[in-house]
């Protein structure tokens, strides 16, 4: 287990102290794992209903991240994934109590219900007005069946917001309680996990998943879901989850909803944005109006990779409560929940994928079938080699070479029908334009300049493939700044160009085979070279024993060309 902690026993107090030191709006209750609004005394003097929530640690930023005006008054924090004790909850109630009363917002877990409920009973016996309400937004579990009932998940955050708005408006305890209950009944949540999480005290993951497996319908305590399923594209998983939520709330076309896209802890921002796009697109397709959508980390499960979606059916009071002012470190700024008009997202640009070939008078009848076959052979090879090149690049680079070349191959395949295949130099220029547009990073510009130089060479010396490869290699050297021996694609290209030149007079297929063999030998030699260029240069001698993936790609497509002739 690798975690940035001091000791298992100190995880919660150390975490809370870090939060309090970095967030002046909250304070800690001495001797307790309880966070409070820093202005709690002023709040009590105003006789504003206090909101207390909490649960086990490991769900950060919940619940302390939602302490502030328009949200929670206090958060009670237990050990990781463990309910706080009744005494801790009671201490929080007494710290915030005032004549207006206290509302406890409880997630539907047995430990939370018992300890919060017991604390409420004791507080009432001491003359404190306390109401409780339970959030059970888990749509993956039926309200009936042999289990503890629907769990409280990330939809609880929206309940905090609605109840906080009612309390900040000065409403009495009964109305704040009713607003919270209304919100809880209107929200449903379901999640998907791509990986487990590791509780510090356990020291190992809570479950295991295969490379192509996911857990659907899980809770927030590291437990497996209600179903294990194969990994699928984000849009498929999102549609599956949303359909469950829509059915759970019986939401029909033309109704209004709010959406909370919650990071379970370890999901990259890129994937969160992709999920957001898929969710809003699916709702629009169903004719459902998403009025608000928030994307971020709201209620996590340590470092679990995955996401949960919470869908709230909206009416005017709920939307007004969600839009009401609130200030807390984990609650987004007001503008972040707004939905953009899809019509303004995409602006007119360079045109369609094949726009680089526009203007060519494509004479397919005069096209060279051999050229099309050769290009297709190269594209097939690069796409098939994606896993191997990705694996090689993961060892010595950043792991994206195979994917980049496969993406380039797919773009070339799509644009191929529009290329002037009757004209080899013009085709190479068109291919360069396609790669220049669709591939960034290193591979895109290097291959684009190589194709341009080859096209220029063939324009000047038609039919001299060796000269074209040499010109392409020289262009890549000039633009990229590398030389032979630097452990790059040039360690395959330079010997290949020399071998082709030495094979002058041989049939094209034989000359290309010699070039491909030389490229393969040059690639193999890179395993014994300390890199001086590219990502591998950061690894130093750690890259020894592993061939350069860029050189391997050159050997592969040259071999494909040789086979095609």
N, C-alpha and C positions, 0 to 999 in steps of 0.2 A: 504493500500500500504506500503510495506517495501522496502526501497531503501537506500543505503549508500550515502546520499547526505546531503548537509547543508541546502539548500533551493531550491525550484523549479527555482527561478530566477537566481541562481548562478551556475546551473548545468554546462553550457557550459564553462564559464570562469574558473571555478574551475578545470574542466577536462583538459582544454588546459594548464593551469599552471602546473598541475601535469605531463602532457606529456613533457612539455618543461624542467621541472626540472630533469626529469629522462632520457631525450634524448638530450644530448648536441649538436647533429647534427641539431636540429631545434631551431628556435627562434620565438617569438611572435611579431607581429606588435603592437606597443603601441596603446592602445585605441580601438583595433579591435579584433574580434575573428578570427584571421588569423595567420596561422603557415607558416613559411618560412624556406628555407634552411639556416643554420647558415652561410654558405659561399656564400650567394647570391651576395655579392659585387664582389667576385672573378669570379663568374659565369657571371655576367654582363660585367666584364672587358674582358672576353674571347669571348664575343658576341655569347653566346650559346642560342638557342631558349629556352624560358622559358615556362614551362607547368604549368597551373593553373587548378585545379579542385575543387570539393567541393560539398556542399549540406547541408542538415540538419544534426544535430548531431544525435547520436543514432546508427550510423553504424560503430562504431569503430571496428578495427583500421583505417578503411577508414574515412577520406582521409589523415589525418596528418601522419598516420603510413607509408605512401608510399612516403614521402618526402625524397629525397636524390639523390645522383649521379645515373644516369641511370633511374630515375623515375621523380616524381613531383618536381617542384620548390616551389610551394605554394599550400595551401589548405584553402579554405574559408568555415567557419563553421557557419551555421545558428542555430536557436533554434532546439530542438529535432523534427525531421521529418519535418522541415520547411526550405524552401529555404532561403539562406542568401540574404540580400538586394542588390540592384544594386550598392549602394554606397560602400558596403563592397567589392563586387567583383571588383569594380573600384579601390579601395584602394590597393587590391592585385595586380592588373595589373600594377599599377604605381610603386609599390614597387619592382617589378621584371623586369620591362621593360628595354630593351636594343635594340640597332640597329638591332639585329637579329629577334626581334619580340616575340610575345606571342601567344601560342595556348591555347584556353579554351576547356577543355574536359567536356562536359555537359551530364548528364543523362537525359533521355527523360521524364521529368515531367514538367508540365506547369509552375510552379513557377520558377524552375531552368532555363528553356528556356527563360522566360521573363526577369529575373533579370540578368542572364549572358549575354543575347543578348543585353539588354539595356546598360549594362556596356561596352560591346564591341563597341557599336556605339559611346558612349561618348569618349572612349579611342581613337578611330580612329579620332574623331574630334579634338583631342589634339595631333595628329601626331604620335600616337603609332601604329605600325603594329600589328594587332590582327586578328587571324583567329579563327573560332569556328567550332566545330564538335559535333555531338550528338550521343550518344550511346543508341541504342534501341534493346537490346539483348533478350528481353522477348519473348520466344517462345510460351508461353501459350496464348498470345493475338495475334490475327491476325492483320496485318498491316491495314486491312480494318475493318469497323464496327463502331458502335456507341459508341466510347470511344476515349480517348486522344491518342491512339496509343500504340505501344509496349513500355514498360517501360525500363529504364536503370537499370540493376541489376549487379550482381557480375562480369559478363564478362567485366565490365568497368575496373576492375583491370588489366586484360590482355591488354586492350587498353593502359592503363597507361604505362605498361611495354614496349610495342612495340614502342609507341611514345617516351618514355624516351630513349630507345636505339638509335633511330634516332637522337634525339637532342644531346645526349652525343657524337655521332659520328661526330658532327659538321655540319649536313645537314641543308640546308636552310629551312625557315618556310614552303614553299610550299611542300617540300618533307616530312617534319615531319607531316604536315597535311595529306598528301596522305597516309603515313604509318599508321597513326591513323585510317583513314577511312577504309583502307584495313583490319585492325584488327577488327574493329567494324562490318564490313560486314561478317567476317568469324566466328563470335562467336555467340552462342545462349545459353540461360540460362533458367532453370525452377527450381522451388523450391517446397518443401513440408514442411508443419508446423505441429507439433504435439501439440503445445500449442500457445496461443496468447502472446503478450507482453503488458507491461503497461507503457504508456507515463507518466513521472512524473507529468506533468501539469494536466493530466486527472485523475490520481489516481485510475484507474480501468482498467482491461483488455480490449483490443480493440474488442474482440469477445469471444465467448465461444465455447468450443468443448466438446463433450461427451468423455467418457473414451475410446471408440472404434472408434473415428472419427479423421480425418485429413483434412487439407486444401491443395489442389493441385493448383499449378500455381499462387502463391501469389507474391505480391510485397515485398518491404522492409520497408514499413511504417506502419506495424501493421494491414493492411487491410486484409480481408478474401481473399481467392484465387478464381479462376474461377470455382472450383468444390469442394464440400465436399464429402468425400468418406470414406469407412470403413478402419480402420487400417489393414495393411497387412504386411507380412514379408519384411525386408529391401530389399532383392533381387527383390521382386515383384515390389516394389515402384521404385527402381532404374531402373529396366528394362523399366517400364512404362515411366519414365522421359526421359531416354536415347533414347528410340524409337521416342519420340516427337522431341528431339534435332537432331537426325540423319535425320529425315524427313525434319525438318526445314532447315537444311543446305544441304540436298540432298547428304549426305555422303554415299558412297558405300563401299563395301568390297575392301580391299587392300589399302584404302586411309589412310593417317596419320592424327592424331588428338592430341591436347593437352587438358587436363582435369583439371578443377579447382573444387575441392570438398569443398564447403564453409559452414562453421558452421554459422547458423543464430543467434547464440549467446548463447544458453543454452544447446547445445547438448554435451554429454560426449565424451571424446576422444575415448572411447571404441566403441561407435556407429559410430563415424566418420571413424574409421578404418574398421568397418564392411561394411559401405557404400562404402568405397574405394575398398575393395576386390570385392564387388558385381559389382561395375561399371567396373573395369578392366576385370573381368571375362566375363561380358556380351559383352563388346567390342571385346574381343578375340574370343568369340563364333561367333560374327558377321563377323569375319575376318578383323576387323579394327585395325590398328596399333596405339596404344597409345604410342607416343614418350615421352611425359612428363605428369606428374600428380602431382598436389600440393594439399595437404589436410591441412586445418586449418581454422582459423577465419580470413576472409579477408574483408567482407562487411556484417555486422550483422544487425539485427533488435532488438536492446536492448537484452533482455533475452529470446527471442523466441526460443523454442526448435524446431529444424528442420534443414534442409540442402538444399542447392541449388547446382545444377550441371551446370557448364559452359563447353561447348564443342566448341573447335576452330579447324576448318579445317586448316591443316598446309600445307604451301609450304616452300621452302628453306628460303626465306627472313623472314617469320614469325618465323620459328624455330630459326634462327640465332638471331633475335631480342629478343626472349624469353630467349635465353641462354646468351645474352650479360651481362657483369658485371653490377651489381646494388647493391646499399647499402641503405637499409631503414629498420627501426625496424620491419615492418610487412611483408617484402618480404623475403621468405625463402632463405636459403643458396643454392648455385647452385646445390649441390648434392641432395637436397631434392626433386627436380622435376624429378629425373631419375627413370626409371622403372626397377625393378629387374627382372632378368631372372627367370621365374617361376620354372625352373628346379633346382635352387639352394635354394629355399625357404624351402623345406622339405628335411630333411636328414634322413637316415636310423636310426630307433630307436628300440623300444621294440616290434614292430610288430603290427599286427592287433588287433582289439578289443577282439577277443577270443583267443589271443595267450597264455593267462595264462592257458588255458586248453589243450594246445598242449602237446602231449606225453601221454595223457590218452587213454587207449584202451577202448573207449566208447562202451559198449555192450548195445545198446538200447533195445534189446530183453529181457535183464535181469533187465531193469530199474524198479524202484519201482514207479508205477503210483501214489500211495498215496503221495509220496514225491514231485513229480512234481506238483500235484494238490495243495498241501500245499504251496509250494513256489509261485506258480502262484496266489493263493489267497492273499498272503501277498503283492505281487507286485501290484496287482489290487487295493488293499486297499490304499497303499502308494501313488500311482499315483492319485487315486480319491480324496485323502485327501490333495493334494497339495495346493488348494486355502485356505482351513481352516488353515493348518499349516503355510502357508505364512502369513496369516492375524494375527495369534497369535504371530508369531515371529516379525512382524512389530511393534507390541505393546511393546514387552519387549526385542527384540534383534535387529538383523540387517536385518531381513526379508528374509533370504536366506534358512531357514531350509526346507520349503516345496519344494522349487525348487531343493535343493541338494538331498533330499531323492527321489524325483521323477526321477531325473537324474540317481541316483544309481539304482532305480527300472528298468528303461529303459535299462540300461547297463546289469543288471542281466538277464532281459528277452531276450536280444539279445544273451547273452552267454549261456543261459540255455540249448539249444540243445547239446552243447558240454560238459556239466557236466557229471561226472560218477554217474548217479542217482541210480545205483545199490549199491553205497557205500556212506552212509550218511556222515561219517567224511571227506572223500575225497571231497564230494560235498561242505561241509561247508568251507573247505580250498580253493576250487576254487572260491567260492563266496567271500571269504575274499580277494583273490588276485584281483578279478574284482573291488571291492569297493576301495581297496588300490590304484588302478591305476586311477580310474575315479573320485574319490571324494577327494578333499582337505579339507581345513577348519578343523572343529572339528569332524563332523559326520563321515567322511570317516575313519580316523584312529581308532576312538573308536569302530565303528561297525566292522572294520576289525580285531581288537584284540579280540573283543568278539566272533566272529565266529571262530577264530583260537583256542581260549581257549575251546570253546564248542566242537570243533572237537577233540582236545586232550583228553578231558574228555570222550567223547563217544568212543574213541579208547581204553581207559583204562577200562571203565565201560559201555559196549554196552547196549543200551536201557534205560539208566537212564537219562531221559530228565531233571529232576529236578536238578541233579548234573551238567549237562551241562550248564543249565541256571545260576546256582550258580557260576560255573567256569568262564563263560562269564562275569558275573557281577563283579567278583573279578578282572578279567583282566582289565576291564574298570576303576575300582577304582584305580588300581595301575598305569595305564598309564595316566589317566586324573587327578588324584590327588584330586578328589571330594569324598565326603562321603554323606550318607543319611542326609537330612536336608539342603543340600547346594542349593536346588532348581535346580536339573538337572535331566537327564534321570534316574539317580540312584534312585530317589525317587519313580519311578514306578518299576524299575527292582528289587530292593531289596525286597520290599513286595511281588512282584510276585514270586520270587524264594522261599521265605519262604512259601507262600501259596501252591505252587506246592509240596514242601517237606512235608507239613502237610497233603497233599492229597494222600500220598502214599497208594497204594492199590486200589484207585478208578480207573475207566476206564480213558484212556488218555484224552478223550474229556472233562470229568468232571473235571479232574485235571487242564487241560489247562484253562477251564472256570473260575475256582477259581483263577488261576494265573492272568487271564485277568481282573477279577473283582477287585482284590487287586491292580493291576497296575492302574486301573481307579481311585480307591480311593486315591492311593498315588499321582496321578496326580492332583486330585482336591485339595488335601491338600497343594500343592505347592502355591496355590493362596494366602495362608495366611503366606507365608514365605518370609523373606527378603533374596535375593540371596547372596551367598558368592562365587560363581563360575560362569563362563560364562559371556556373554554379559549383562545379566540381573543384574549382580552385580554392574554395573555402574549406574543403575537407582535407587538403594536403595529402599526406600518405594514407589516410583512411580510405581513399578511393582506389588505391592499388589493388590489383586483382580483379577489378571490375571494368569491362570495356566501356568506352564512351557510347551512350545511347544515340547521340547525334550521328556518330560515325556508323553505327549499326544501321540506322535508317537509310543512309546513303548506300550501303552495301545491299540492302534489301531492294531498294527501287532500281538500282542498276541491274541486279539479278533478274528482276521482273522485266526490264527492258530487253535483256538478252534473251529471255525465254519467249518474248512476244515476237521476235524477229524470225 
